[in-house]
Amino acid sequence: MGNTTYRRPAAEIRAAIAAERRELAAVLDGLSAEEWDAPTLCGGWRVREVAAHMTMGFRYSLSKMAWQLIRARGSLHRMTDRCARTDAATHSTRGLAALLSDNADHPWKPPVGGIEAALGHDVIHGLDITVALGLGRRVPEDRVRILLESVDARTLKFFGADLGGIELRANDLEWSFGTGTPLSGAAQDLLLLAYGRRLPPGHLRGDPRDRFVAAPVA
Protein backbone atom coordinates (compact mmCIF):
# COMPACT_ATOMS: atom_id res chain seq x y z
CA MET A 1 0.00 0.00 0.00
CA GLY A 2 1.66 3.17 -1.14
CA ASN A 3 0.28 6.49 -2.26
CA THR A 4 -3.49 6.83 -2.67
CA THR A 5 -5.61 9.38 -4.48
CA TYR A 6 -7.66 10.20 -1.36
CA ARG A 7 -7.34 13.80 -0.21
CA ARG A 8 -8.08 14.71 3.39
CA PRO A 9 -10.28 17.74 4.05
CA ALA A 10 -8.24 20.92 4.43
CA ALA A 11 -9.78 21.62 7.84
CA GLU A 12 -8.56 18.25 9.11
CA ILE A 13 -5.02 18.95 7.94
CA ARG A 14 -5.02 22.47 9.39
CA ALA A 15 -6.11 21.06 12.75
CA ALA A 16 -3.26 18.54 12.56
CA ILE A 17 -0.76 21.32 11.78
CA ALA A 18 -1.93 23.43 14.72
CA ALA A 19 -1.74 20.49 17.13
CA GLU A 20 1.72 19.50 15.89
CA ARG A 21 3.08 23.02 16.33
CA ARG A 22 1.74 23.33 19.86
CA GLU A 23 3.11 19.94 20.87
CA LEU A 24 6.52 20.67 19.36
CA ALA A 25 6.62 24.04 21.09
CA ALA A 26 6.09 22.24 24.40
CA VAL A 27 8.93 19.85 23.54
CA LEU A 28 11.24 22.77 22.73
CA ASP A 29 10.29 24.54 25.95
CA GLY A 30 11.49 21.52 27.90
CA LEU A 31 14.94 21.24 26.30
CA SER A 32 18.16 22.02 28.13
CA ALA A 33 20.74 24.47 26.84
CA GLU A 34 22.91 21.52 25.80
CA GLU A 35 20.04 19.98 23.81
CA TRP A 36 19.40 23.24 21.97
CA ASP A 37 23.00 23.07 20.75
CA ALA A 38 22.85 19.37 19.86
CA PRO A 39 22.97 18.17 16.22
CA THR A 40 19.82 17.05 14.41
CA LEU A 41 19.02 14.87 11.41
CA CYS A 42 19.25 18.03 9.29
CA GLY A 43 22.91 17.96 8.28
CA GLY A 44 24.86 20.85 9.79
CA TRP A 45 21.96 22.26 11.82
CA ARG A 46 21.61 22.16 15.57
CA VAL A 47 18.21 22.15 17.25
CA ARG A 48 18.21 25.95 17.34
CA GLU A 49 18.75 26.24 13.56
CA VAL A 50 15.94 23.78 12.85
CA ALA A 51 13.60 25.67 15.19
CA ALA A 52 14.53 28.97 13.55
CA HIS A 53 13.85 27.48 10.13
CA MET A 54 10.48 26.11 11.25
CA THR A 55 9.34 29.61 12.24
CA MET A 56 10.75 31.39 9.19
CA GLY A 57 7.45 31.37 7.31
CA PHE A 58 5.76 33.27 10.14
CA ARG A 59 8.38 35.99 10.31
CA TYR A 60 9.37 36.68 6.69
CA SER A 61 7.20 38.63 4.30
CA LEU A 62 7.14 37.60 0.66
CA SER A 63 9.31 40.59 -0.25
CA LYS A 64 11.85 39.79 2.46
CA MET A 65 11.95 36.18 1.30
CA ALA A 66 12.53 37.30 -2.29
CA TRP A 67 15.35 39.60 -1.21
CA GLN A 68 17.02 36.81 0.74
CA LEU A 69 16.75 34.55 -2.31
CA ILE A 70 18.39 37.22 -4.47
CA ARG A 71 21.19 37.54 -1.91
CA ALA A 72 21.67 33.77 -2.13
CA ARG A 73 21.96 34.04 -5.93
CA GLY A 74 18.79 32.06 -6.44
CA SER A 75 19.79 29.08 -4.31
CA LEU A 76 16.94 28.09 -1.99
CA HIS A 77 19.25 25.83 0.00
CA ARG A 78 21.81 28.60 0.49
CA MET A 79 19.07 31.05 1.48
CA THR A 80 17.43 28.81 4.07
CA ASP A 81 20.78 27.84 5.57
CA ARG A 82 21.91 31.44 5.90
CA CYS A 83 18.58 32.56 7.37
CA ALA A 84 18.43 29.66 9.83
CA ARG A 85 21.90 30.41 11.15
CA THR A 86 21.29 34.16 11.38
CA ASP A 87 17.89 33.77 13.03
CA ALA A 88 19.12 31.11 15.47
CA ALA A 89 21.73 33.58 16.69
CA THR A 90 19.20 36.43 16.90
CA HIS A 91 16.27 34.78 18.71
CA SER A 92 16.31 33.25 22.17
CA THR A 93 15.38 29.60 22.57
CA ARG A 94 12.31 30.60 24.57
CA GLY A 95 11.37 33.03 21.80
CA LEU A 96 11.66 30.36 19.10
CA ALA A 97 9.41 27.98 21.05
CA ALA A 98 6.89 30.78 21.58
CA LEU A 99 6.92 31.65 17.87
CA LEU A 100 5.88 28.09 17.09
CA SER A 101 3.04 27.95 19.61
CA ASP A 102 1.83 31.51 18.94
CA ASN A 103 1.57 30.74 15.22
CA ALA A 104 -0.08 27.34 15.53
CA ASP A 105 -2.93 28.47 13.29
CA HIS A 106 -0.80 30.47 10.86
CA PRO A 107 -1.79 29.67 7.24
CA TRP A 108 1.80 29.47 5.95
CA LYS A 109 2.59 26.70 3.50
CA PRO A 110 5.60 25.99 1.27
CA PRO A 111 5.57 27.34 -2.31
CA VAL A 112 5.05 23.79 -3.62
CA GLY A 113 3.09 20.88 -2.19
CA GLY A 114 0.11 22.65 -0.69
CA ILE A 115 -1.24 22.19 2.81
CA GLU A 116 0.01 18.61 3.14
CA ALA A 117 3.51 19.96 2.60
CA ALA A 118 2.99 22.41 5.47
CA LEU A 119 2.17 19.50 7.77
CA GLY A 120 5.15 17.58 6.40
CA HIS A 121 7.41 20.54 7.09
CA ASP A 122 6.44 20.60 10.77
CA VAL A 123 6.34 16.84 11.34
CA ILE A 124 9.64 16.08 9.59
CA HIS A 125 11.56 18.92 11.19
CA GLY A 126 10.08 17.99 14.56
CA LEU A 127 11.38 14.45 14.04
CA ASP A 128 14.73 15.86 12.94
CA ILE A 129 14.96 17.16 16.49
CA THR A 130 13.29 14.49 18.61
CA VAL A 131 14.79 11.45 16.88
CA ALA A 132 18.30 12.92 16.97
CA LEU A 133 17.89 13.70 20.68
CA GLY A 134 16.47 10.23 21.40
CA LEU A 135 13.34 11.69 23.02
CA GLY A 136 11.10 8.86 21.84
CA ARG A 137 8.27 11.15 20.76
CA ARG A 138 5.62 9.41 18.67
CA VAL A 139 3.82 11.62 16.17
CA PRO A 140 0.09 10.82 16.38
CA GLU A 141 -0.89 8.20 13.81
CA ASP A 142 -3.45 10.36 12.01
CA ARG A 143 -0.76 12.93 11.15
CA VAL A 144 1.69 10.27 10.00
CA ARG A 145 -1.00 8.69 7.81
CA ILE A 146 -1.76 12.00 6.09
CA LEU A 147 1.88 12.25 5.06
CA LEU A 148 2.28 8.60 4.13
CA GLU A 149 -0.68 8.97 1.77
CA SER A 150 1.19 11.73 -0.10
CA VAL A 151 4.52 9.89 -0.52
CA ASP A 152 5.27 9.20 -4.17
CA ALA A 153 8.17 9.29 -6.62
CA ARG A 154 8.06 13.10 -6.68
CA THR A 155 8.53 13.18 -2.91
CA LEU A 156 11.66 11.06 -3.17
CA LYS A 157 13.07 13.15 -6.01
CA PHE A 158 12.41 16.49 -4.29
CA PHE A 159 14.14 15.41 -1.07
CA GLY A 160 16.89 13.42 -2.75
CA ALA A 161 15.85 10.11 -1.18
CA ASP A 162 17.48 7.10 -2.84
CA LEU A 163 15.16 4.16 -2.16
CA GLY A 164 15.94 2.22 -5.33
CA GLY A 165 15.50 -1.53 -4.85
CA ILE A 166 13.89 -1.06 -1.42
CA GLU A 167 10.40 -1.86 -0.17
CA LEU A 168 9.54 0.15 2.94
CA ARG A 169 7.28 -1.77 5.34
CA ALA A 170 5.81 -0.10 8.42
CA ASN A 171 5.68 -2.38 11.45
CA ASP A 172 3.24 -0.31 13.47
CA LEU A 173 0.50 0.30 10.88
CA GLU A 174 -0.52 -1.04 7.48
CA TRP A 175 1.63 0.74 4.92
CA SER A 176 4.30 -0.17 2.42
CA PHE A 177 6.02 1.63 -0.44
CA GLY A 178 8.29 0.60 -3.30
CA THR A 179 9.53 -2.76 -4.48
CA GLY A 180 12.65 -4.72 -3.66
CA THR A 181 14.43 -5.80 -0.50
CA PRO A 182 12.23 -5.25 2.58
CA LEU A 183 13.22 -2.56 5.06
CA SER A 184 10.97 -2.23 8.09
CA GLY A 185 10.57 0.20 10.93
CA ALA A 186 8.09 2.51 12.59
CA ALA A 187 6.01 4.46 10.08
CA GLN A 188 7.43 7.80 11.21
CA ASP A 189 10.98 6.51 10.74
CA LEU A 190 10.19 5.28 7.23
CA LEU A 191 8.62 8.67 6.52
CA LEU A 192 11.96 10.25 7.40
CA LEU A 193 13.67 8.01 4.84
CA ALA A 194 11.21 9.17 2.17
CA TYR A 195 12.18 12.74 3.05
CA GLY A 196 15.86 12.01 2.52
CA ARG A 197 16.96 11.54 6.12
CA ARG A 198 19.31 9.00 7.65
CA LEU A 199 18.57 7.59 11.08
CA PRO A 200 20.52 6.71 14.20
CA PRO A 201 21.35 3.01 14.59
CA GLY A 202 18.62 0.68 15.85
CA HIS A 203 15.61 2.23 14.11
CA LEU A 204 15.41 -0.08 11.09
CA ARG A 205 15.22 -3.80 10.39
CA GLY A 206 16.34 -5.54 7.20
CA ASP A 207 19.46 -6.21 5.19
CA PRO A 208 19.65 -2.67 3.67
CA ARG A 209 19.43 -0.91 7.05
CA ASP A 210 23.10 0.13 7.21
CA ARG A 211 22.60 2.09 3.99
CA PHE A 212 20.31 4.47 5.88
CA VAL A 213 22.21 4.94 9.14
CA ALA A 214 23.48 8.44 9.88
CA ALA A 215 27.20 8.88 10.27
CA PRO A 216 28.23 9.81 13.82
CA VAL A 217 28.76 13.51 14.42
CA ALA A 218 32.36 14.39 15.18
Buried (B, 14 or more C-beta within 10 A) or exposed (E): EBBEEEEBEEEEBBBBBBBBBBBBBEBBBEBEEEBBBBBBBBEEBBBBBBBBBBBBBEBBEEEEBEEBBEEBEEEEEBBBBBBBBEBBEEBEBEEBBBBBBBBBEBEBBEEEBEBBBBBBBBBBBBBBBBBBBEBEBEBEEEBBBBBBBBBEEEBBEEBEBEBEEBBBBBEBEEBBBBEEEBBBBBBBBBBBBBBBBBBBEEBBEBEBBEBBBBEEEE
